[in-house]
Amino acid sequence: MSVQTVLRFAQKTDKTSLLAFLEEHWRTDHIFVTHPALLEWQHQHPDRPDTDLTFVVGEMVQEDGTSELVAALGYMPIRRFDPDEDFTEIALAIWKVRDDVQVPGLGIQMLKTLQRMKPAMIFAIGTSDIVRPMYQALGYTVGAMDHVALFGETLPDRGSIATGIPPSARRPLAVDDAVILRDIDPAHDVGAIDSLAKAGAPRKSWAYLVNRYFNHPYYRYTLKCVVVNHALDAVVIWRRVETPKGPILRIVDVIGAAESLCRCGAVLRDELKKAACDYIDLMAWGVDIAILCDGGFVSPTDFDNLILPNYFAPFVPKNIRIELAVKCGKDLVDRPVRLYRADSDQDRPATPSDLVTVG
């Protein structure tokens, strides 16, 4: 009996077989398997939310018409959070071909299926050494995210989840009177924020921020304006993260000039004090980290003994290298490309304990 391999875009009717595939061939305890509603939220199609999911799936189709799912590539359109815009940027997520399927190049064929959509930008955060040569051969820029943190001036009584913290990390920081960190004022800030969000790559918008962060079903995010000399310079987005030694704050996205955070050390320490957190960290690519470090942030790159853990459930007490691949089309080639945790699926619930519905 002949067998044909077919690639197509997933529909919601594929959810059961997709979850079974992930459970058997990806991870039995993956959060999508244990909480399918999260899969539907993350992979809701911007144009066909009632019928489609943002996955490319591969099927082995028998001569009698029966089929079996053998591969899946998840993707997240930026338009997922603002369907009214014409943004075509997409982030890649889960990418798996069943180990026993001997179809040469099937994984690459799935990626090329997405490339035929001619997105202005494709990127993947959390890639591996194994696929790096493939991305390079396809013309992607590869690299790794930088990880930095700004610590409070004093060590909490409970200690710190970070280790090897240099004394300079808790040095006094001068207050920059030209910089303030304040809440968003929708009556006055929306236009400026929308312009900032559309100026970089990937492009975002005010509606994107509302739907991605304010309306998140499980996480409560804080969004603050960075105002420099009375002008809106950036919007910084963070959330509180619990660790075995107390909470930290984690910056997951920045709209505008992330480098302006170098002038925010003193006011960010005020936020740490209010939140009773030891430090605030940032993982980013395309940001001049040296500028942030001049303003009080520290990086494991500069201090060999410094460990800034990335995973807390379960806790992994070491620095984690998060690799990425990115490719921009001609429409975005002149824009600054900055990638953060929340641009892909690096900032989503990973365990059932994370699934505390915001209400």
C-alpha positions as CSV (number, residue, x, y, z in Angstrom):
1,M,0.0,0.0,0.0
2,S,1.4,3.4,-1.0
3,V,1.9,6.1,1.6
4,Q,1.9,9.9,0.8
5,T,3.2,12.6,3.1
6,V,1.0,15.7,3.1
7,L,1.7,19.0,4.7
8,R,-1.1,21.4,5.6
9,F,-2.2,24.0,8.1
10,A,-4.0,22.8,11.2
11,Q,-7.6,23.2,12.0
12,K,-9.2,23.0,15.4
13,T,-10.5,19.6,14.5
14,D,-6.9,18.5,14.6
15,K,-6.5,19.4,18.3
16,T,-7.0,15.9,19.7
17,S,-4.5,14.3,17.3
18,L,-2.1,17.2,17.8
19,L,-2.2,16.8,21.6
20,A,-1.8,13.0,21.4
21,F,1.3,13.6,19.1
22,L,2.8,16.1,21.6
23,E,2.2,13.8,24.5
24,E,3.8,10.8,22.9
25,H,6.6,12.4,20.9
26,W,7.4,15.7,22.7
27,R,6.7,15.6,26.4
28,T,4.0,13.7,28.3
29,D,3.7,16.6,30.8
30,H,3.8,19.4,28.4
31,I,1.5,22.2,29.5
32,F,-0.4,22.0,26.2
33,V,-1.1,18.3,27.0
34,T,-2.2,19.0,30.6
35,H,-4.0,22.2,29.8
36,P,-5.2,22.3,26.1
37,A,-6.9,25.7,26.6
38,L,-3.4,27.2,26.6
39,L,-2.6,25.7,23.2
40,E,-5.8,27.3,21.8
41,W,-5.0,30.7,23.3
42,Q,-1.4,30.8,22.1
43,H,-2.1,29.3,18.7
44,Q,-5.4,31.1,17.9
45,H,-5.5,32.0,14.3
46,P,-5.8,35.8,13.8
47,D,-8.2,35.6,10.8
48,R,-10.0,32.3,11.5
49,P,-10.1,31.9,15.3
50,D,-13.1,29.6,15.3
51,T,-11.7,27.1,12.9
52,D,-7.9,27.1,12.6
53,L,-4.8,26.7,14.7
54,T,-1.4,28.2,13.9
55,F,0.4,24.9,13.2
56,V,1.8,23.3,10.1
57,V,1.2,19.6,10.4
58,G,2.6,16.6,8.5
59,E,0.4,13.6,7.9
60,M,1.2,10.1,6.5
61,V,-1.9,9.4,4.3
62,Q,-2.6,5.8,3.4
63,E,-4.0,4.6,0.1
64,D,-7.4,4.0,1.7
65,G,-7.5,7.6,2.9
66,T,-6.7,7.0,6.6
67,S,-4.0,9.4,8.0
68,E,-1.7,9.7,10.9
69,L,-0.1,12.9,12.2
70,V,3.7,12.6,12.2
71,A,5.1,16.1,12.4
72,A,4.1,19.5,13.7
73,L,5.5,23.0,13.5
74,G,3.9,25.7,15.7
75,Y,4.0,29.3,14.8
76,M,2.8,32.5,16.4
77,P,1.9,35.5,14.1
78,I,2.4,38.9,15.6
79,R,-1.1,39.6,14.3
80,R,-2.5,37.1,16.8
81,F,-2.7,40.0,19.2
82,D,-3.8,42.7,16.6
83,P,-5.6,41.2,13.6
84,D,-6.5,44.6,12.3
85,E,-2.8,45.4,11.4
86,D,-1.1,44.1,8.3
87,F,2.0,42.7,10.2
88,T,3.3,39.4,8.7
89,E,6.0,38.6,11.2
90,I,5.9,35.2,12.8
91,A,7.7,33.4,15.7
92,L,8.3,29.7,15.6
93,A,7.4,27.5,18.5
94,I,7.2,23.7,18.8
95,W,8.9,21.9,15.9
96,K,8.9,18.1,15.9
97,V,9.1,15.3,13.4
98,R,8.5,11.8,14.7
99,D,11.8,10.0,15.2
100,D,10.8,7.0,13.2
101,V,9.6,8.9,10.2
102,Q,12.1,8.6,7.4
103,V,11.1,11.4,5.1
104,P,14.2,13.4,4.0
105,G,13.9,17.1,4.7
106,L,10.4,16.9,6.2
107,G,11.2,19.5,8.9
108,I,12.7,21.9,6.4
109,Q,9.7,21.4,4.1
110,M,7.4,22.5,7.0
111,L,9.5,25.7,7.5
112,K,9.4,26.4,3.8
113,T,5.6,26.1,3.9
114,L,5.6,29.0,6.3
115,Q,8.2,30.9,4.2
116,R,5.9,30.7,1.2
117,M,3.6,33.0,3.2
118,K,6.3,35.6,2.6
119,P,6.5,36.9,6.2
120,A,8.3,40.1,6.8
121,M,10.3,38.3,9.5
122,I,10.6,34.8,10.9
123,F,12.4,34.1,14.2
124,A,12.8,31.3,16.6
125,I,13.9,31.7,20.3
126,G,15.1,28.6,22.1
127,T,16.8,26.8,19.2
128,S,19.5,24.2,19.6
129,D,23.0,23.4,18.4
130,I,21.6,20.7,16.2
131,V,19.5,23.0,14.0
132,R,21.9,26.0,14.0
133,P,23.7,24.9,10.8
134,M,20.3,24.4,9.1
135,Y,19.2,27.9,9.9
136,Q,22.5,29.3,8.7
137,A,22.2,27.4,5.5
138,L,18.8,29.0,5.0
139,G,20.2,32.5,5.4
140,Y,19.1,33.2,9.0
141,T,21.2,35.1,11.5
142,V,21.9,33.0,14.5
143,G,23.0,34.0,18.0
144,A,22.1,33.9,21.7
145,M,20.2,36.1,24.0
146,D,22.0,38.2,26.6
147,H,20.9,37.9,30.2
148,V,21.4,40.8,32.7
149,A,20.0,41.8,36.1
150,L,19.7,44.8,38.3
151,F,19.9,44.0,42.0
152,G,18.5,45.8,45.0
153,E,21.0,47.7,47.1
154,T,20.8,45.2,50.0
155,L,20.7,41.4,50.1
156,P,17.3,40.2,51.4
157,D,17.2,38.2,54.7
158,R,16.2,35.1,52.8
159,G,19.2,35.3,50.5
160,S,19.3,35.4,46.7
161,I,18.4,32.8,44.2
162,A,21.3,34.2,42.1
163,T,24.8,33.3,43.2
164,G,28.3,34.7,42.7
165,I,26.8,38.3,42.8
166,P,29.7,40.8,42.6
167,P,29.8,43.6,45.2
168,S,29.4,46.1,42.4
169,A,25.9,44.8,41.7
170,R,24.6,46.4,44.9
171,R,26.5,49.7,44.7
172,P,24.5,52.9,45.2
173,L,23.1,54.4,42.0
174,A,22.6,58.1,41.4
175,V,19.1,59.3,40.8
176,D,18.7,60.7,37.2
177,D,16.3,63.6,37.6
178,A,15.7,63.6,33.8
179,V,14.1,60.1,34.0
180,I,10.8,59.0,35.5
181,L,9.1,55.6,35.4
182,R,5.3,56.0,35.5
183,D,2.1,54.2,34.7
184,I,0.6,54.4,31.2
185,D,-2.0,57.1,30.8
186,P,-4.3,55.8,28.0
187,A,-5.7,59.3,27.5
188,H,-2.4,60.7,26.4
189,D,0.1,57.9,25.7
190,V,-1.6,55.6,23.2
191,G,-0.5,57.4,20.1
192,A,3.1,57.7,21.1
193,I,3.2,54.1,22.3
194,D,1.7,52.9,19.0
195,S,4.3,54.8,17.0
196,L,7.2,53.4,19.1
197,A,5.8,49.9,18.8
198,K,5.6,50.0,15.0
199,A,9.1,51.4,14.6
200,G,11.1,48.3,15.4
201,A,11.1,44.7,14.3
202,P,9.0,42.8,15.0
203,R,6.3,45.4,14.6
204,K,3.8,45.7,17.4
205,S,1.0,48.2,18.3
206,W,-1.0,49.5,21.2
207,A,-3.7,46.9,20.5
208,Y,-0.9,44.2,20.6
209,L,0.1,45.3,24.1
210,V,-3.5,45.3,25.3
211,N,-4.2,41.8,24.0
212,R,-0.8,40.3,24.7
213,Y,-0.3,41.7,28.3
214,F,-3.4,43.4,29.8
215,N,-5.7,40.6,28.6
216,H,-3.4,37.7,29.4
217,P,-5.6,34.9,30.9
218,Y,-2.9,33.6,33.4
219,Y,-0.2,36.2,34.0
220,R,-0.5,39.7,35.5
221,Y,2.0,42.0,33.8
222,T,3.1,45.5,34.8
223,L,3.6,48.1,32.0
224,K,5.5,51.3,32.7
225,C,6.5,54.3,30.6
226,V,10.1,55.4,30.7
227,V,10.1,59.1,30.2
228,V,13.3,60.9,29.5
229,N,13.4,64.7,29.5
230,H,9.5,64.8,29.3
231,A,9.5,62.5,26.2
232,L,8.2,58.9,26.1
233,D,11.3,56.9,25.4
234,A,10.2,53.3,26.0
235,V,7.6,51.0,27.6
236,V,8.9,48.3,29.8
237,I,6.9,45.2,30.6
238,W,7.6,42.9,33.5
239,R,6.0,40.3,35.7
240,R,6.6,38.9,39.1
241,V,8.2,35.4,39.1
242,E,8.3,33.2,42.2
243,T,11.6,31.4,43.0
244,P,12.7,29.0,45.8
245,K,14.2,32.0,47.6
246,G,11.5,34.5,47.0
247,P,10.2,36.5,44.1
248,I,12.1,38.4,41.4
249,L,10.8,40.7,38.6
250,R,11.4,39.7,35.0
251,I,11.3,42.1,32.1
252,V,9.7,40.2,29.2
253,D,9.4,42.9,26.6
254,V,10.5,46.5,25.9
255,I,8.9,48.8,23.4
256,G,11.3,51.5,22.1
257,A,14.8,52.2,23.4
258,A,15.7,49.5,25.9
259,E,19.0,51.2,26.4
260,S,17.2,54.0,28.2
261,L,16.9,51.5,31.2
262,C,20.5,52.3,31.9
263,R,19.2,55.6,33.4
264,C,16.5,53.9,35.4
265,G,18.5,52.0,38.0
266,A,17.5,54.0,41.0
267,V,13.7,54.0,40.1
268,L,13.8,50.3,39.2
269,R,15.2,49.7,42.7
270,D,12.2,51.5,44.1
271,E,10.0,49.1,42.2
272,L,12.0,46.2,43.6
273,K,11.5,47.5,47.1
274,K,7.8,47.9,46.6
275,A,7.5,44.4,45.2
276,A,9.8,42.9,47.9
277,C,11.9,41.4,45.1
278,D,15.7,40.9,45.0
279,Y,16.4,41.8,41.4
280,I,14.9,42.5,38.0
281,D,16.3,40.6,35.1
282,L,16.2,41.0,31.3
283,M,16.9,38.5,28.5
284,A,17.3,40.2,25.1
285,W,18.9,40.1,21.7
286,G,19.7,43.3,19.7
287,V,20.1,45.5,22.8
288,D,23.4,47.1,23.7
289,I,24.0,45.3,27.0
290,A,27.2,47.3,27.7
291,I,25.1,50.4,28.0
292,L,22.8,48.7,30.6
293,C,25.8,47.5,32.5
294,D,27.1,51.0,32.7
295,G,23.8,51.9,34.5
296,G,24.0,49.2,37.2
297,F,22.9,46.0,35.5
298,V,25.3,43.0,35.7
299,S,25.9,40.1,33.3
300,P,27.4,36.6,33.7
301,T,29.5,37.5,30.7
302,D,31.4,40.0,32.8
303,F,31.5,38.0,36.0
304,D,32.5,34.3,35.7
305,N,30.9,33.3,39.1
306,L,27.6,35.1,38.6
307,I,24.7,32.7,38.0
308,L,21.3,34.1,37.0
309,P,18.9,31.1,36.9
310,N,16.4,31.1,34.1
311,Y,14.2,28.2,35.2
312,F,12.5,27.9,38.5
313,A,9.8,25.2,38.1
314,P,11.7,22.9,38.3
315,F,14.6,25.0,39.5
316,V,17.8,24.8,37.5
317,P,20.7,26.5,39.4
318,K,22.8,27.5,36.4
319,N,23.0,30.0,33.6
320,I,21.1,29.0,30.5
321,R,22.1,29.9,27.0
322,I,19.0,30.7,24.9
323,E,19.9,30.5,21.2
324,L,17.9,32.0,18.4
325,A,17.6,32.4,14.7
326,V,16.1,35.4,12.8
327,K,15.5,36.4,9.2
328,C,14.1,39.7,8.1
329,G,12.7,40.5,4.7
330,K,13.5,43.7,2.8
331,D,10.6,45.6,4.3
332,L,12.1,45.4,7.8
333,V,15.8,45.2,7.0
334,D,16.5,48.8,8.1
335,R,14.6,48.6,11.4
336,P,16.3,47.8,14.7
337,V,15.6,44.1,15.5
338,R,15.2,43.5,19.2
339,L,13.9,40.2,20.6
340,Y,12.7,39.5,24.2
341,R,11.4,36.5,26.1
342,A,7.7,37.3,25.4
343,D,8.2,37.5,21.6
344,S,8.1,33.8,21.3
345,D,6.9,31.1,23.7
346,Q,9.6,31.7,26.3
347,D,7.2,33.5,28.6
348,R,4.3,31.2,29.0
349,P,3.0,28.9,31.8
350,A,5.1,25.8,32.0
351,T,3.4,24.0,34.9
352,P,-0.1,23.8,36.2
353,S,0.9,25.9,39.2
354,D,1.5,28.8,36.7
355,L,-2.1,28.6,35.6
356,V,-3.6,31.2,38.0
357,T,-6.4,32.9,36.0
358,V,-6.2,36.7,36.2
359,G,-9.5,38.1,37.2
